[in-house]
Every structure is written in structure tokens, then in C-alpha cells.
Amino acid sequence: MNSYFIREKTRFFSGWRAWPTKIKFKIELGKHVLLREKIPLLLVIASRGRLRKSFRKLELGKIVKFNNSYYTSLVMPHWPSEAFDHMVANGGLDFSPSTTRFKRHINSAFLAITQRCNYRCKHCYEYLNLANKDTVPAQRWKDVIKVIQKIGTSVIVLSGGEPMLRYDDLIELLESGDKCLSDFHIHTSGQGLNLEKALRLKKAGLHAAGVGLDDVDPDRHDAIRGYKGAYKEALTAIKYFQDAGVFTYINMCLTKELVRSGELPSYIELAKDLGVGIIRFLEPKPYGRYFNADMEDLFTTHDKKTATEFFIEANKGKKYRNYPLISYEAFFEDPERMGCMMGGYSHFYIDSLGNVEPCVFLPVSFGNIMEEDFMSIFKRMKKAVPAPLYIPCPAASLAEKIKSKHDQGLGLPMPYMAIKEEWHQMIGGM
């Protein structure tokens, strides 16, 4: 493990430069169509015009290439791969809004495998659960991962807390997962990583790493992360992951300070220099350490407009043709587009205590994997989220009601039954 992984430079394709890859992709999908008995949902999607719409959506963004693998999104496995083929077989290319019966696949499952963390990030959604011990044993996580893969999940993200602080168990979880069914990612601050550990993670089955980097300025980033030296650790970790052959992207919690400073162009320049493939824009939500904050104080409608305009320019403009792709889930899950896909239509979350929640930003628990089997909890959650939701972000919509019940003595995450009435009012009786 003392030699570096020989890798190519991360490359980006858009416009006419992307056509050779898109043509190759379509030819490969054409081969899938011939496998009628194995890929029935692909035929259904194609027959209803949904495949054409899917292509159109794929063509809106850039294509990222790293080590002979291609990426168009953080919610799909890399292509070509068996995991990608498995997603296609389960209708995972059906991006048409409000229609999930032609899709038997979950895009992303986020599993907070540890309560431990040395950082105290201002935006941490696990803040209330952080401790110096872990509640859910590794074997239970392995059992749940097996079930999640069986029902069909494109990307399984192992987070925390800081997953590097549970390193041996992290390796065990990666080794236990079936890489032919899902891509495995981790979300990390980068603390504690060295080249040997990165290489071992890669060998165990880690495909991609999202490293937290919230600002271009080291001091501001360290202040957000509540840890001196966090900026340096993040940049060092990105290099080690890349040297180990792990696809890297950045998780960035948008702040009004950065957006209003006009430094988003400087941020994407930094990302380009670091060689990362994708930047994930995350909006702050009134949960975790932001629990008592007002949404308008965190991130205004105008801030969102500014971030959205830059997101579109960076992904489609000629100026940023050779820059990282930006992924902005809040943009795609807007009521005017795909709608909120929480609760298993696109994503769901299991926190570090084992609570199954519809989204990392919505502290409502439908059950705990330490007390009940996962599928019973999952079915309960799917029943409560009957379809993609064409409403404003539920995390923001329910924030005041959750706070009110919390003030009355109810703990977090809030049990679903404790807020069931408010929940049904929110989704409009769907």
C-alpha cells in the first residue's frame, strides 16, 4: 500500500464534446432493451416516451470522467458498471415527475454510522446525537445495508458524525456490501485520512468520497466547521482520495455570507484546481445546530436565486466548460420541477441512533432499526409519503411546528405519530 494509484486527470464534457460519450451511452442502453426478460421497466419507460425525457435530462448537465468511469449525477452509480445496469433494470432512469410506479429503485440511502466527531459544524444536522460512543453496532448496519441493497439502491452513503473515527467498522461495512448492486460513498471532513487509509478504503469497496468544504477562505471555513485546521485537512483528504483512485466531490453548505460576497466563482476555481468532479450545493435548514434559526435568517429567497443562477451558468455556460459539475438537489426537487422526493422516492436517512427519517434535514422518525426490522419501518414511511410532494420544502414547512412540540417536551427526532396531524395538513391529504 505504499504506491500511488495511477490515475488520469478528471475531465469534463459538455455541448458537442459530450456527444461521443452520449452516443456510446445510448448504444449500451439499446443493448439493454434487447434483454426484455431482464429489463422490463426499461421497455415500459421507453414505450411511454420516458426514456427520451430521461436522455434530455441527462443532456442538460455535464459528463464527468475519472479513471474510465463516467458520472452525470451523485444519485446514480458510475457508468459503466454492474451497479448502473442494476439501476437501469429497476427503472432507475425514469426521471419523470410524480410517477414512481415505473421505478423500483431508491437513488440514495444516507446512513450515519457513528455519533463521534471532533468538529462542531454550524450546519450539522446530527449535532443533537453526537457522543463519544456508538449506539448501532456494525453487525446491525450490515444487516440493514443488505436489505437496502435487496430492495434496490443506487448509492449508499456512509456518514456520521465523522465516519473516519469508526474506521475499522467502516472497512467492515464496505467489505460486506455488494458493489454489483450499489456504489458506496462516504461523507467526511477528511480528518484522520492518510494515503494508506485511503487505499485500504478503495480496496474495501469505496467508490466515491464527498469531502466537506464550505468556503474558499481557510479561516471562514474553519469557523463554520468549529475546528482549527479543518480547511487544510479537507484539501489534504481530497488529494489522498484521488491518489487512491477514489472519485472525489465536495459537499458545500451554502451560506448567505459566501453567496452575497460574490465569491462563488472563486469557489469553483478552487474546486477545479483541486481536481474534484462535482460540487454538491446544500441549503442550510432549521435543524441540528440551526434548530432555533429562522429560515429567512439562514438563506433567503434572493440568496437561493443567486445560487441558482450561478449553478445554471456553471453547468451550461461556455466559460465553465472545463469546470466541475454542480449538483443542486434543492433546485431539482423544487415544486415546479421534480417535487420533493424524500421518504424513499429518491432518498431517505437513518441517523446515528438508528432512527429512520425521510430526509437528513427533517427530524421525524418512523421507527428505529434497533427496535424493529427495517422493512416494517420503511413501509410505514412510504405510506406517509404517498408520492413526490409538490410543496415547499417540508423541513422548512414543519420547522415551527416541530419546535413547538419540542418546547412542550417531545424529543428529537420527533416521532411521526406525534406530528401526524400536522404532517397530513402539510401534504394536503394526499
Phi and psi in degrees as a GROMACS rama.xvg file:
@    title "Ramachandran Plot"
@    xaxis  label "Phi"
@    yaxis  label "Psi"
@TYPE xy
-99.7255  3.69005  ASN-2
-108.705  147.424  SER-3
-78.6738  147.983  TYR-4
-73.352  128.132  PHE-5
-81.5853  114.935  ILE-6
-129.08  157.731  ARG-7
-87.5839  163.993  GLU-8
-70.1942  142.942  LYS-9
-62.501  131.351  THR-10
-124.216  154.911  ARG-11
-129.12  139.775  PHE-12
-129.176  130.09  PHE-13
-148.312  165.948  SER-14
60.6551  -142.133  GLY-15
-66.2638  -24.5816  TRP-16
-67.4244  -20.0105  ARG-17
-88.0968  -11.9723  ALA-18
-61.6127  -42.709  TRP-19
-55.8965  -40.9766  PRO-20
-69.3311  -40.8748  THR-21
-63.9912  -39.6451  LYS-22
-64.4247  -43.5857  ILE-23
-60.6955  -39.9417  LYS-24
-63.6288  -44.113  PHE-25
-66.9366  -36.3838  LYS-26
-62.94  -43.1184  ILE-27
-63.2462  -40.4942  GLU-28
-66.4684  -33.1248  LEU-29
-61.2849  -36.1318  GLY-30
-64.843  -37.3071  LYS-31
-62.8934  -39.1788  HIS-32
-59.2606  -31.7425  VAL-33
-67.9429  -21.8286  LEU-34
-88.5631  66.4068  LEU-35
-56.9399  -42.5048  ARG-36
-73.3341  -20.8188  GLU-37
-95.4336  -28.1977  LYS-38
-124.989  58.788  ILE-39
-64.097  -34.6732  PRO-40
-69.3473  -28.2284  LEU-41
-64.6742  -38.5891  LEU-42
-66.4682  -41.0506  LEU-43
-63.1738  -45.1486  VAL-44
-62.3232  -45.212  ILE-45
-63.1991  -41.9443  ALA-46
-65.9474  -24.2811  SER-47
-101.398  10.0603  ARG-48
81.2094  1.32223  GLY-49
-72.4548  -30.4671  ARG-50
-64.6344  -40.2401  LEU-51
-62.4846  -42.5427  ARG-52
-63.9421  -36.8793  LYS-53
-62.5746  -43.6013  SER-54
-59.6667  -42.0767  PHE-55
-61.1662  -40.3762  ARG-56
-66.0764  -41.0413  LYS-57
-62.9456  -32.4121  LEU-58
-77.6155  -10.8417  GLU-59
-72.1302  -29.3608  LEU-60
-106.692  179.483  GLY-61
-80.4964  164.519  LYS-62
-112.509  130.329  ILE-63
-107.614  134.125  VAL-64
-118.701  131.45  LYS-65
-147.015  121.445  PHE-66
51.0429  49.4113  ASN-67
64.5665  17.8106  ASN-68
-117.772  149.721  SER-69
-116.707  145.262  TYR-70
-135.88  134.173  TYR-71
-120.562  -7.5329  THR-72
-163.801  157.868  SER-73
-90.2992  -0.366691  LEU-74
-110.411  10.5717  VAL-75
-125.974  148.067  MET-76
-63.9005  161.525  PRO-77
-66.3675  153.848  HIS-78
-123.511  138.753  TRP-79
-81.4359  145.484  PRO-80
-167.252  159.539  SER-81
-65.3977  -33.8944  GLU-82
-63.7251  -38.2484  ALA-83
-66.0204  -43.6148  PHE-84
-60.5968  -38.9926  ASP-85
-64.69  -39.8176  HIS-86
-62.5526  -44.6449  MET-87
-59.4551  -43.0336  VAL-88
-60.9368  -28.6558  ALA-89
-96.8635  17.6599  ASN-90
77.5316  20.718  GLY-91
-67.7903  -10.533  GLY-92
-90.9131  3.23202  LEU-93
-82.0313  96.9623  ASP-94
-97.3748  5.65749  PHE-95
-65.0966  133.94  SER-96
-64.4402  146.963  PRO-97
63.4376  7.35773  SER-98
-122.135  109.006  THR-99
-115.882  -5.38659  THR-100
-70.3499  -16.9239  ARG-101
-98.0998  13.7524  PHE-102
-135.278  118.171  LYS-103
-113.297  49.0304  ARG-104
-145.752  139.002  HIS-105
-96.6294  133.622  ILE-106
-71.2887  -51.0271  ASN-107
-142.658  134.496  SER-108
-117.223  123.798  ALA-109
-103.989  119.818  PHE-110
-118.178  115.006  LEU-111
-85.5642  94.6256  ALA-112
-81.4793  -6.12387  ILE-113
-147.517  149.349  THR-114
-93.6025  -5.79682  GLN-115
-86.5314  138.716  ARG-116
-165.18  138.907  CYS-117
-91.4891  -11.2475  ASN-118
-89.1746  163.949  TYR-119
-135.921  69.5699  ARG-120
-65.5827  139.988  CYS-121
-62.7211  -29.5022  LYS-122
-102.732  10.9912  HIS-123
-62.6855  119.93  CYS-124
-83.4449  -10.0516  TYR-125
-99.1051  8.05824  GLU-126
-53.3221  -41.9562  TYR-127
-71.1163  -14.7906  LEU-128
-101.311  -7.91025  ASN-129
-62.3747  138.403  LEU-130
-159.779  176.424  ALA-131
-95.5852  17.0233  ASN-132
-141.474  171.891  LYS-133
-121.553  134.753  ASP-134
-84.8562  -41.1616  THR-135
-94.9078  117.791  VAL-136
-69.3346  158.006  PRO-137
-58.2133  -38.8474  ALA-138
-62.5381  -36.902  GLN-139
-67.4879  -40.5814  ARG-140
-60.7815  -40.932  TRP-141
-63.2691  -40.7885  LYS-142
-62.1864  -42.9946  ASP-143
-67.9401  -41.529  VAL-144
-59.5007  -39.8169  ILE-145
-61.3959  -41.9948  LYS-146
-69.11  -42.9323  VAL-147
-60.5019  -39.6582  ILE-148
-70.6313  -34.1525  GLN-149
-64.5176  -39.2407  LYS-150
-80.6091  -10.6734  ILE-151
102.202  101.928  GLY-152
-139.037  127.219  THR-153
-70.8027  -50.03  SER-154
-131.164  126.838  VAL-155
-109.469  117.908  ILE-156
-104.444  123.268  VAL-157
-99.617  118.572  LEU-158
-132.659  -153.201  SER-159
-163.843  -138.89  GLY-160
43.5824  -166.526  GLY-161
-110.211  106.364  GLU-162
-60.9399  -23.1259  PRO-163
-66.4634  -20.2261  MET-164
-79.9045  -5.45103  LEU-165
-122.095  49.1146  ARG-166
-60.8895  -48.4617  TYR-167
-61.9133  -42.0782  ASP-168
-68.3802  -34.8178  ASP-169
-59.2362  -45.4696  LEU-170
-60.6348  -43.8318  ILE-171
-62.8861  -40.614  GLU-172
-66.6691  -42.3157  LEU-173
-63.5828  -43.4733  LEU-174
-65.4901  -30.0367  GLU-175
-78.8583  -22.9039  SER-176
-76.1839  151.611  GLY-177
-90.5242  105.809  ASP-178
-73.3639  -8.7314  LYS-179
-80.8787  -12.0264  CYS-180
-107.067  -29.7239  LEU-181
-148.614  152.319  SER-182
-85.6478  141.432  ASP-183
-107.255  128.406  PHE-184
-118.614  161.246  HIS-185
-126.003  151.517  ILE-186
-111.796  123.565  HIS-187
-146.451  156.124  THR-188
-80.1512  -18.1568  SER-189
97.4095  -5.42616  GLY-190
-65.53  134.458  GLN-191
85.7072  -1.15321  GLY-192
-83.2525  138.376  LEU-193
-133.033  176.861  ASN-194
-63.1732  -41.0437  LEU-195
-59.8545  -43.224  GLU-196
-67.6417  -38.9777  LYS-197
-63.3875  -42.1223  ALA-198
-64.5601  -38.1967  LEU-199
-68.7627  -37.9932  ARG-200
-62.4357  -43.3781  LEU-201
-60.5346  -45.6687  LYS-202
-63.5169  -34.1151  LYS-203
-73.6786  -15.4098  ALA-204
123.712  8.19127  GLY-205
-71.8116  127.189  LEU-206
-100.783  -35.8768  HIS-207
-145.103  153.714  ALA-208
-132.532  127.081  ALA-209
-99.6814  115.496  GLY-210
-102.393  132.725  VAL-211
-74.0846  123.256  GLY-212
-147.153  107.978  LEU-213
-103.161  -5.39965  ASP-214
-158.861  159.144  ASP-215
-82.2087  -21.4159  VAL-216
-92.5251  123.014  ASP-217
-56.7141  -42.7714  PRO-218
-67.0493  -41.7049  ASP-219
-66.5641  -40.2953  ARG-220
-62.5838  -45.3917  HIS-221
-61.2197  -37.2735  ASP-222
-66.7703  -40.8516  ALA-223
-63.9962  -40.0682  ILE-224
-84.1078  -10.06  ARG-225
66.0847  32.2106  GLY-226
-154.601  122.138  TYR-227
-70.4795  125.459  LYS-228
96.9561  3.64166  GLY-229
-62.8511  -37.9162  ALA-230
-61.8111  -47.3036  TYR-231
-63.4511  -41.1895  LYS-232
-63.0964  -38.5308  GLU-233
-64.9866  -46.5741  ALA-234
-65.4223  -38.862  LEU-235
-65.2705  -40.9094  THR-236
-63.9818  -40.9742  ALA-237
-57.6551  -44.1761  ILE-238
-63.4641  -44.4551  LYS-239
-63.8808  -42.5136  TYR-240
-61.2579  -44.4186  PHE-241
-64.1835  -40.1611  GLN-242
-65.8063  -24.2651  ASP-243
-88.9246  -1.51121  ALA-244
84.8802  19.656  GLY-245
-95.8967  127.2  VAL-246
-63.3179  132.223  PHE-247
-115.35  142.981  THR-248
-141.033  169.237  TYR-249
-112.269  132.788  ILE-250
-96.9865  118.941  ASN-251
-125.371  116.444  MET-252
-82.9753  113.33  CYS-253
-61.6253  136.295  LEU-254
-121.34  149.113  THR-255
-63.4777  -30.4946  LYS-256
-63.858  -46.4673  GLU-257
-68.9181  -44.8237  LEU-258
-61.53  -42.7968  VAL-259
-77.2503  -18.2501  ARG-260
-74.24  -15.4838  SER-261
78.7996  17.507  GLY-262
-99.5101  12.4601  GLU-263
-59.6737  -39.3762  LEU-264
-60.5221  -37.1546  PRO-265
-66.2129  -35.042  SER-266
-65.1721  -45.0414  TYR-267
-70.1958  -28.1311  ILE-268
-63.6401  -43.3068  GLU-269
-62.0306  -44.6375  LEU-270
-61.0651  -39.6987  ALA-271
-63.0752  -45.7935  LYS-272
-61.2784  -32.3647  ASP-273
-76.8427  -15.7926  LEU-274
80.7828  17.24  GLY-275
-75.7442  157.848  VAL-276
-89.9987  -35.6277  GLY-277
-140.949  145.178  ILE-278
-111.477  126.023  ILE-279
-100.744  115.23  ARG-280
-81.0422  125.015  PHE-281
-119.848  135.725  LEU-282
-92.1777  140.331  GLU-283
-66.1231  142.704  PRO-284
-129.388  153.247  LYS-285
-77.155  69.1575  PRO-286
-147.89  166.657  TYR-287
63.1767  -130.608  GLY-288
-70.564  -16.7818  ARG-289
-94.2436  15.3303  TYR-290
-56.453  -38.4247  PHE-291
-95.302  8.1294  ASN-292
-86.4603  151.761  ALA-293
-88.248  138.726  ASP-294
-58.2759  -39.7073  MET-295
-67.4016  -24.4533  GLU-296
-77.7803  -27.8049  ASP-297
-80.2085  -48.4169  LEU-298
-161.959  108.711  PHE-299
-82.0981  170.552  THR-300
-60.1982  -37.1677  THR-301
-68.1337  -38.6173  HIS-302
-60.4226  -43.0931  ASP-303
-62.5978  -40.8419  LYS-304
-61.8747  -43.0211  LYS-305
-63.5548  -45.075  THR-306
-63.952  -39.4489  ALA-307
-65.8962  -43.4025  THR-308
-61.3908  -40.6725  GLU-309
-69.4269  -39.5963  PHE-310
-56.4679  -45.6077  PHE-311
-67.9199  -43.4227  ILE-312
-62.5405  -43.695  GLU-313
-67.3492  -32.3405  ALA-314
-87.3874  -24.7231  ASN-315
-119.781  -19.0013  LYS-316
-76.7221  147.384  GLY-317
-63.2325  -32.886  LYS-318
-58.5422  -34.4897  LYS-319
-108.364  28.0083  TYR-320
-58.2081  -37.8387  ARG-321
-105.011  32.5437  ASN-322
-114.681  163.522  TYR-323
-57.3888  147.657  PRO-324
-69.0103  144.487  LEU-325
-107.891  128.403  ILE-326
-104.393  127.119  SER-327
-135.385  84.4053  TYR-328
-59.82  -35.2056  GLU-329
-63.5408  -29.2957  ALA-330
-69.8789  -47.6458  PHE-331
-70.2039  -29.9394  PHE-332
-93.2101  15.8781  GLU-333
-63.9094  148.1  ASP-334
-55.9543  -24.8422  PRO-335
-83.0368  -5.81424  GLU-336
-121.585  -107.216  ARG-337
-82.1257  -22.6828  MET-338
82.4071  161.893  GLY-339
-67.3757  125.943  CYS-340
-109.458  29.3801  MET-341
-70.2365  174.643  MET-342
76.4132  13.5685  GLY-343
109.795  -7.77752  GLY-344
-71.3136  -36.6277  TYR-345
-127.98  -38.8371  SER-346
-151.965  161.259  HIS-347
-156.909  176.539  PHE-348
-140.211  141.256  TYR-349
-120.726  118.289  ILE-350
-78.0734  178.172  ASP-351
-71.2511  -10.3477  SER-352
-95.3553  -7.13269  LEU-353
99.7304  6.93519  GLY-354
-77.7176  131.967  ASN-355
-91.5684  119.615  VAL-356
-126.741  151.461  GLU-357
-69.3155  -23.2821  PRO-358
-157.143  152.32  CYS-359
-63.3507  -22.403  VAL-360
-100.402  3.28551  PHE-361
-121.671  101.945  LEU-362
-78.7366  63.2592  PRO-363
-123.15  120.522  VAL-364
-100.039  134.34  SER-365
-101.759  4.90028  PHE-366
147.053  169.867  GLY-367
-124.442  132.879  ASN-368
-69.8893  -11.2373  ILE-369
-85.214  -10.2135  MET-370
-118.799  -15.0557  GLU-371
-153.894  155.859  GLU-372
-71.821  147.325  ASP-373
-60.3708  -43.46  PHE-374
-63.6316  -34.8363  MET-375
-62.5644  -41.4266  SER-376
-67.7003  -43.5676  ILE-377
-61.9633  -44.1778  PHE-378
-62.9933  -37.7118  LYS-379
-63.6753  -42.2841  ARG-380
-66.7682  -42.3633  MET-381
-63.8323  -33.9008  LYS-382
-66.301  -35.0031  LYS-383
-78.6578  -19.5227  ALA-384
-119.304  82.2401  VAL-385
-70.8729  -15.5752  PRO-386
-168.046  166.428  ALA-387
-53.4212  142.659  PRO-388
-102.963  119.109  LEU-389
-94.6609  64.7959  TYR-390
-139.995  164.584  ILE-391
-57.3085  158.183  PRO-392
-46.1765  119.318  CYS-393
-58.2143  -33.0818  PRO-394
-60.7914  -38.5283  ALA-395
-79.4053  -38.7684  ALA-396
-63.4533  -38.2701  SER-397
-93.271  -3.6656  LEU-398
-55.0831  -50.3178  ALA-399
-66.2371  -36.779  GLU-400
-69.7956  -37.4483  LYS-401
-66.564  -41.9229  ILE-402
-61.0814  -42.3616  LYS-403
-61.7251  -45.3931  SER-404
-69.3481  -32.4414  LYS-405
-65.3053  -40.225  HIS-406
-64.1578  -24.5988  ASP-407
-83.6861  -0.554239  GLN-408
112.544  -2.0489  GLY-409
-79.9601  139.984  LEU-410
-83.4333  175.599  GLY-411
-119.173  142.468  LEU-412
-66.4073  153.514  PRO-413
-73.9391  127.801  MET-414
-60.1477  137.549  PRO-415
-54.3505  -42.2324  TYR-416
-63.6037  -24.8711  MET-417
-75.6946  -17.4321  ALA-418
-128.615  20.1148  ILE-419
-59.5717  -43.3592  LYS-420
-62.3813  -46.1915  GLU-421
-65.6813  -33.6868  GLU-422
-62.5155  -47.5829  TRP-423
-68.2514  -32.6951  HIS-424
-64.2888  -38.3256  GLN-425
-64.6226  -45.1264  MET-426
-86.8394  0.381412  ILE-427
72.971  31.0344  GLY-428
73.3425  22.2245  GLY-429
